[in-house]
Amino acid sequence: MAEHERWQWQEPGTTWKGVGLFHITLTITDRQPLLGTLVVPGNDPTKAWVSRTPLGNALVDCLLGTPAYHPEVQVLHFCLMPDHLHAVLYVRRTMPTGIGTLARGFWQAAKKLGRAWTRSSFLEPNIIRLNHQEGNLREETTRFEAFAAALREEMGNEAYYRLAPIFTEMPFIRPMGHTTQLPNTIRYIDMNPQRLATKRLRPGYFRVQREIEIGGRSYDGVGNTTLMTAERFETVHVRRVMVEMAEHGDRLPLRNYMNARVLAARKGVVLVSPFISTQEKQVMEVLLHEQLPFVCLADNGFRDYYKPTDALFDACASGCLLILSPWPYDASKRHISRADCVALNTMAEEICSQLMCSK
């Protein structure tokens, strides 16, 4: 079953029709870079951009043409990558059907373009157009649509629909619960070329590494595995009693503990933790800001194309972070349980003990 079908973003029987913001992602299933080519001038990831192929141009035009069929929808932002497309849609007033119907219609149009691409003999793979040259988008799409119509007439419906559509899975739809998510989502979308360039320049830090054995337990990991060769390791585990004491006015034990963790990291100790509580996250923020090395235990595994987000991505790129998970990836997992918290904290202690014993 496809990921978008497993992930339940809404209650059964409900439909997104009202005003709202939605993050839509359409992906080429086998991740072929058919939509564009990543360009990294001077091997500088901050300057990375994607040069579109004709198919990429046509897909963007298809997206931008959405309001013609759904006038209540506005395309706020988008980013085309070599193998997928991100878009932010704003539903300005109640829709007659729902965002799912819109996404399905866009998907059907994209599949039509994909079928045309699989049989188009007049398009060279290296024909590209720059991102800012949007004046030719309609022309590119018209070529694909005309070819698709002629192809369907020539082959007949049955043979035509057997052609590989390239986009075999419906777009993934993620509702944005409040407007504060909008700038974060736009930043995430805009950073996609830079992050892809960084991954390609430093592939070892972003490749999912399977079956990393520590003390008889197997983990999957992403990041700098050489951190496991450090001289000293310590956990970050803020106990409930410290928090309760601080809530009742005695803040010294909690403050001293958190300060001690940061001071240890500054002396070369690699801190290990799932960083679950608010106080533990505050320690992690200092580690990230000062680019100090640490190991983070995750409550979910990694997809094949996993990439850390925001500050964790930068920490991976700099070699300061190793993310470990003892469990396989579960697309339906949305919240960490208390049992998971207890288990991960126990594993953090095990990792520190085992790695120190191996010295």
ChimeraX attribute file (.defattr): number of C-alpha atoms within 10 A of each C-alpha:
attribute: neighborCount
match mode: 1-to-1
recipient: residues
	/A:1	5
	/A:2	11
	/A:3	13
	/A:4	16
	/A:5	13
	/A:6	11
	/A:7	16
	/A:8	12
	/A:9	13
	/A:10	11
	/A:11	7
	/A:12	7
	/A:13	5
	/A:14	8
	/A:15	13
	/A:16	17
	/A:17	16
	/A:18	15
	/A:19	14
	/A:20	19
	/A:21	22
	/A:22	23
	/A:23	21
	/A:24	18
	/A:25	19
	/A:26	23
	/A:27	20
	/A:28	19
	/A:29	12
	/A:30	10
	/A:31	13
	/A:32	13
	/A:33	15
	/A:34	20
	/A:35	24
	/A:36	28
	/A:37	18
	/A:38	17
	/A:39	17
	/A:40	19
	/A:41	11
	/A:42	8
	/A:43	13
	/A:44	13
	/A:45	20
	/A:46	14
	/A:47	13
	/A:48	21
	/A:49	25
	/A:50	22
	/A:51	22
	/A:52	27
	/A:53	25
	/A:54	27
	/A:55	25
	/A:56	30
	/A:57	27
	/A:58	26
	/A:59	26
	/A:60	23
	/A:61	20
	/A:62	18
	/A:63	18
	/A:64	18
	/A:65	15
	/A:66	19
	/A:67	13
	/A:68	10
	/A:69	10
	/A:70	14
	/A:71	12
	/A:72	16
	/A:73	22
	/A:74	18
	/A:75	16
	/A:76	15
	/A:77	16
	/A:78	20
	/A:79	21
	/A:80	26
	/A:81	24
	/A:82	22
	/A:83	18
	/A:84	21
	/A:85	21
	/A:86	22
	/A:87	23
	/A:88	24
	/A:89	21
	/A:90	18
	/A:91	23
	/A:92	14
	/A:93	13
	/A:94	14
	/A:95	18
	/A:96	11
	/A:97	12
	/A:98	15
	/A:99	23
	/A:100	16
	/A:101	15
	/A:102	16
	/A:103	19
	/A:104	14
	/A:105	15
	/A:106	20
	/A:107	20
	/A:108	16
	/A:109	16
	/A:110	24
	/A:111	22
	/A:112	24
	/A:113	27
	/A:114	25
	/A:115	23
	/A:116	27
	/A:117	21
	/A:118	12
	/A:119	14
	/A:120	15
	/A:121	8
	/A:122	7
	/A:123	12
	/A:124	10
	/A:125	11
	/A:126	11
	/A:127	12
	/A:128	17
	/A:129	18
	/A:130	13
	/A:131	16
	/A:132	8
	/A:133	10
	/A:134	13
	/A:135	9
	/A:136	13
	/A:137	20
	/A:138	16
	/A:139	15
	/A:140	18
	/A:141	21
	/A:142	14
	/A:143	15
	/A:144	21
	/A:145	17
	/A:146	13
	/A:147	19
	/A:148	21
	/A:149	13
	/A:150	13
	/A:151	18
	/A:152	18
	/A:153	11
	/A:154	11
	/A:155	11
	/A:156	11
	/A:157	11
	/A:158	9
	/A:159	11
	/A:160	19
	/A:161	14
	/A:162	9
	/A:163	15
	/A:164	16
	/A:165	20
	/A:166	22
	/A:167	23
	/A:168	18
	/A:169	18
	/A:170	22
	/A:171	21
	/A:172	19
	/A:173	19
	/A:174	16
	/A:175	17
	/A:176	17
	/A:177	11
	/A:178	9
	/A:179	10
	/A:180	9
	/A:181	12
	/A:182	17
	/A:183	10
	/A:184	12
	/A:185	18
	/A:186	18
	/A:187	11
	/A:188	15
	/A:189	20
	/A:190	17
	/A:191	18
	/A:192	18
	/A:193	23
	/A:194	20
	/A:195	22
	/A:196	20
	/A:197	21
	/A:198	23
	/A:199	19
	/A:200	15
	/A:201	15
	/A:202	15
	/A:203	14
	/A:204	17
	/A:205	25
	/A:206	22
	/A:207	17
	/A:208	21
	/A:209	17
	/A:210	15
	/A:211	13
	/A:212	16
	/A:213	11
	/A:214	17
	/A:215	15
	/A:216	8
	/A:217	12
	/A:218	15
	/A:219	19
	/A:220	21
	/A:221	25
	/A:222	23
	/A:223	28
	/A:224	22
	/A:225	19
	/A:226	11
	/A:227	17
	/A:228	18
	/A:229	13
	/A:230	14
	/A:231	13
	/A:232	18
	/A:233	25
	/A:234	20
	/A:235	24
	/A:236	24
	/A:237	21
	/A:238	17
	/A:239	12
	/A:240	11
	/A:241	11
	/A:242	17
	/A:243	19
	/A:244	13
	/A:245	14
	/A:246	15
	/A:247	10
	/A:248	9
	/A:249	9
	/A:250	13
	/A:251	14
	/A:252	12
	/A:253	14
	/A:254	20
	/A:255	14
	/A:256	10
	/A:257	16
	/A:258	18
	/A:259	13
	/A:260	13
	/A:261	21
	/A:262	19
	/A:263	12
	/A:264	15
	/A:265	21
	/A:266	15
	/A:267	10
	/A:268	15
	/A:269	20
	/A:270	25
	/A:271	24
	/A:272	25
	/A:273	27
	/A:274	27
	/A:275	23
	/A:276	19
	/A:277	14
	/A:278	11
	/A:279	18
	/A:280	17
	/A:281	15
	/A:282	13
	/A:283	17
	/A:284	23
	/A:285	14
	/A:286	13
	/A:287	21
	/A:288	18
	/A:289	10
	/A:290	12
	/A:291	16
	/A:292	22
	/A:293	24
	/A:294	27
	/A:295	25
	/A:296	21
	/A:297	22
	/A:298	22
	/A:299	22
	/A:300	20
	/A:301	22
	/A:302	23
	/A:303	12
	/A:304	10
	/A:305	9
	/A:306	12
	/A:307	19
	/A:308	17
	/A:309	13
	/A:310	13
	/A:311	12
	/A:312	20
	/A:313	19
	/A:314	17
	/A:315	24
	/A:316	25
	/A:317	22
	/A:318	16
	/A:319	21
	/A:320	23
	/A:321	28
	/A:322	24
	/A:323	25
	/A:324	27
	/A:325	24
	/A:326	21
	/A:327	14
	/A:328	14
	/A:329	15
	/A:330	15
	/A:331	17
	/A:332	13
	/A:333	10
	/A:334	11
	/A:335	9
	/A:336	12
	/A:337	10
	/A:338	9
	/A:339	8
	/A:340	15
	/A:341	17
	/A:342	11
	/A:343	14
	/A:344	22
	/A:345	20
	/A:346	14
	/A:347	22
	/A:348	23
	/A:349	17
	/A:350	17
	/A:351	22
	/A:352	21
	/A:353	17
	/A:354	15
	/A:355	17
	/A:356	16
	/A:357	9
	/A:358	10
	/A:359	9
